[in-house]
Each structure stands twice: as structure tokens, then as C-alpha cells.
Amino acid sequence: MADERIAAFIDYENRAIGAREDLGIEFRFKPIADALAERGRVVVRRAYADWTHFDKDRHMLTANQVELIEIPQRRGTVRKNAADIKMAVDAVELAFERGYVTAFAVCTGDSDFTLLVHKLRELNRFVIGIGLKASTSALLPAACDEFLFYENLAGVDVPDRKPVEQPQPAISADATSPEAVIVPTLTGLIRAGDGEVRASMVKRALLRKDPTFTEGDYGFRGFRELLRHLEEKGVVALDEDRGGGDPIVTFPDRGRGEDAAFGMLHDVVAELAKEGDQVHMSGLKDEMRKRQPDFSEKQLGYSGFLQFVKAANARGYIEYEFSDDADGYVLTLT
């Protein structure tokens, strides 16, 4: 995203109060500015609030070249959504009037801005959301192209507090290892494409699946470092010589762990067929998980258990056929 020209819109009351109440810290814009600078050139920075309530924050924001948009509260009235409406109207107006702006950073956790995100994406703008884990609506991250949690940004020091529950990600909750996330994605890219798959393509696909994805959640400082770790484990293969700075990512000819999984399938079928009976595929995956609770064919790059069984058959571990009597697939030993 080095060539992106970004417009940052900040729902300041939402961010400032959220940082104070959820994290116990004062909101600072510098970590957001640094994160956006890594993704492109920030050409617009606007923050919306009734600044009579945030007087001490003015200097911090102006020092970071943020334009302060005043939303005053009229005497005797409370205009709760005035800043939200003004911010949404300004963002859409900017999208129409400034064609060179290619991305929008929407700094809020309010679900009311989900419709704004949809509209900006309809206008072919890349949308980055920035919010707090505790106060971000589950609807908002899924609507964005990328979503950053403020407390995860470099430069944000959060005191030890009770962990908060994150919004439900788009990727399955059992994806607790990087292999469980990256292998199915790489498989899909290889299957759907007709050319080489680059590391940047994998990262973009992961963000499309789950805008909250970050390699930092798995303990890595960068995506390339994560891929090198998986290469060392034999999960993927990288070709950096032909990659030209963006490595080509493939699967190794062998070594993804499928032979061990095929062997386990063979052993389970043998155990269930001690009396020579055919073994129904239905329920077989549960039997394998009794031996290996974290077993998943998707971690090996297969889209489903049937595809995994077909691969085991091709390698000579088992045989399978569809049985009309059983109304499903049955497996036997070779």
C-alpha cells in the first residue's frame, strides 16, 4: 500500500473516552499516524468533537497536523450524533471531490459508521478501521478492508488490565495457529489463480477474509518473518530469488505433515475394521480427533475431509468407494 493516499477521519469523542475508560490511558494520535504512514501518504487528517470538552487535547492533535472540526453543543440541547453525521458527510464528499484519495482511515468503534464504510468501498476506496477491542462493534471490522486495534499499535503502552473480548473475527475461531489460517488461504489462491502466488497476495487475501488479521497475534514482527517460520517447519516454500522483493509462495513437494496424517487415517481405519467390516467415512474425522484433538485437513491445504481421503487414496494409504447400501463413502485398507 506504499502508493495509497489516505484521508484519516477521527471520531474523537469515541476514541478519547474509549482509551480512557477501556485502557486507562490518554489517547495519542502519534501511534495512528505512524501506522498509517507505513501504509501510504496521509493527505487529510480531521478530528470531530465538541472541543470545549477536550481542550487539553487540542495541542496534541495540532502538533500532529490534525484539522479540528468543531461540533458545538447548543445551549439546552444534546446533539449526540451531530459529529457522526458531519464526519460521514465530509468523508463521502471528499471521496467524490478528491479522486486522488485512494484510502480512508475511519477511527471509531461505532457501528453507525458501518454504512459509511460500505459506501466508501462502493466508491472503490480502501478502508482502514481503527478502534478499541472493548468498545468496537463486531459489525465494523468485518466491513473494512483492514482493521487495526489501537492497543496493538506500536507506541501504545497499555497497563495490565483484565483482557477484553475481541469482536468475532471472520476466520473460524479454531484457527489458533498460523498454519490454520495461511494454508487454506494459499490453497485457495493456487486453485483459483493461473500464475505465481506472491507473499503480498497472501497477506491481502488474509485481510479480505479477516480485516483484523495481524501476524503480531502469533508473535511475529512482520509477515515475511511469519512465512520464513512456516518455511522452516516445511509448511510452505519461498522462492525469494525470483520474487524480486516479494517472495513467491508455494507448498513444498513433501513435508506439510500429510504423510503423518495419512498414516493416522490408515491406523484408524485398521482399528475400526478389525473384523473386516467397511468403515463409513461419516464420523471418521471425529475418530481421528480422538487421537489428535487439533487435527484439521484444512491445515494441510485440503478444502474438505473428502478431498483429504482422496489424497490418501492416491498415495496408497486407503481405498474408498461410494456405497449405495451405506448411502455414503466407505473406506477399506489397501
Order of alpha helices (4+ residues) and beta strands (2+ residues): beta-alpha-alpha-beta-alpha-beta-alpha-beta-alpha-beta-alpha-beta-alpha-alpha-alpha-beta-beta-alpha-beta-alpha-alpha-beta-beta
